[in-house]
């Protein structure tokens, strides 16, 4: 067994193609999940939902690494670790709960613990 995190707890790893199928299963009319962008070492997942009567979307960035199979390299079928690197497109940290069906409540709580500055709201003046 290879330990992928310092927490000494297992993490979920799946290929992009398996992740796409999983996102279709957990999507609902209230919230739709899609693979937005696959890069060399990360994958962006988009969530489209309605909040306070407005259509919104946000993203979670997940780490990825090559599977080692030559066919997977040509079609960007990375292994994806379901442990968030970053969240974008959210007005409040509470909106991260939209990704609970994908990441799990424990993983979101761990992210909040490890990134306390991410829960602070930043506003621009002028």
KAPENOR-V265890 format. One line per field, one symbol per residue. ss: DSSP state (A for helix, B for strand, O for the rest). burial: # if it has 24 or more other C-alpha atoms within 12 Angstrom, else .. A space follows every 10 residues. Layout:
ss = ???
burial = ???
//
This chain:
ss = OOOOOOOOOO OOBBBAAAAA AAAAAAOOOO BBBBBBBBOO OBBBBBBBBB BOOBBBBBBB BBBBBOOOOA AAAAOOOOBB BBBBBBBBOO OOAAAAAAAA AAAOAAAAAA AAAAOAAAAO OOOOOO
burial = .......... .#####..## ..#...#... ######.##. .########. ......#### #######... .....##### ########.# ..#.###### ###...##.. ##........ ......
//
